[in-house]
Amino acid sequence: MLRNLLFFIKEAFLSTKKNGIMSFATIVSLIATLLIVGLFLIISLNIDNILSDIESQLVAIVYLSDSATEEEVNEIIQNAIETEGVKEVKYISKEDAFQKLKSDLSEHEEILAGITENPLPASLEITVTDTAYLEEISFNLNQFEKIDEVNYGGQLTKNLLLILNLVRRSGLAIIYILVFISILLMVSVIKISVHSRYEEIEIMALVGATSWFIRWPFIIEGFLKGLLSSLAASFIVSRGYLYYMEKIKLSIPFINIILDNQILLRVSVILILLGVFIGIFGSIISLRKISFGEL
């Protein structure tokens, strides 16, 4: 078993060396492909993080009428709590709202100087389990007479979430296309390797070697090329991501970009598994229709 494995590995290296230019071109192409895949994976993971951050901050603000009695406010709160999709309802009194305004404008006292009385209404801050409920909750609460306005961002919020989701889905579609192209590339390379070693394979088939005994060196060749390409791509993506994202974070500090090593570990593992899959699967597909017994 071990002797066979060593033979297969040796044959894989010999095949790679014999088709050196083609093997080099394949590895470079796979590295480039996996770099693009890694880029879109990182973008997709960051978009997921940004979406989660945005969604966690999206709330419906219900502005209550100054004439609303305590009983009417409690009725509105109870109705909101019982509405599907509502996670939490927080009551903010006129006084609390005014204190928050003062705190926010503490560096601009000249603006507050002209305010003689509290102009802010009491309000409810409603957190939802999913942003899809915001519009429905807004519509239901607007039915109460003692509610002046319900604000949740409206169409702007929907458009922002739509754009981010579109970018994420487009990235995934590009990844699928690139993986498909990479498999086709590996299929072509292995076929060239098979035909370049036609005489050797013919002799092995004539002396009784099984088709799988002949196939294994090519499968290992695909595995090694996929592994080498994915390791190189993972290293480049990791170094490049940390370097450029730190600069972007300094330039645009309000964007919630992931800078910990956890995302890089996830992307590296995905790239290595993907590279190995492309190498092995591409090799198997290229050899599937070849009958070595007929060589």
Secondary structure, DSSP 4 states (H G I P E B T S, - for coil): -HHHHHHHHHHHHHHHHHTHHHHHHHHHHHHHHHHHHHHHHHHHHHHHHHHHHHHHH-EEEEEEPTT--HHHHHHHHHHHHTSTTEEEEEEE-HHHHHHHHHHHTTT-HHHHHT--S--PPPEEEEEESSGGGHHHHHHHHTTSTTEEEEES-HHHHHHHHHHHHHHHHHHHHHHHHHHHHHHHHHHHHHHHHHHHTHHHHHHHHHTT--HHHHHHHHHHHHHHHHHHHHHHHHHHHHHHHHHHHHHHHHHSTTS----SHHHHHHHHHHHHHHHHHHHHHHHHHHHHT--GGG-
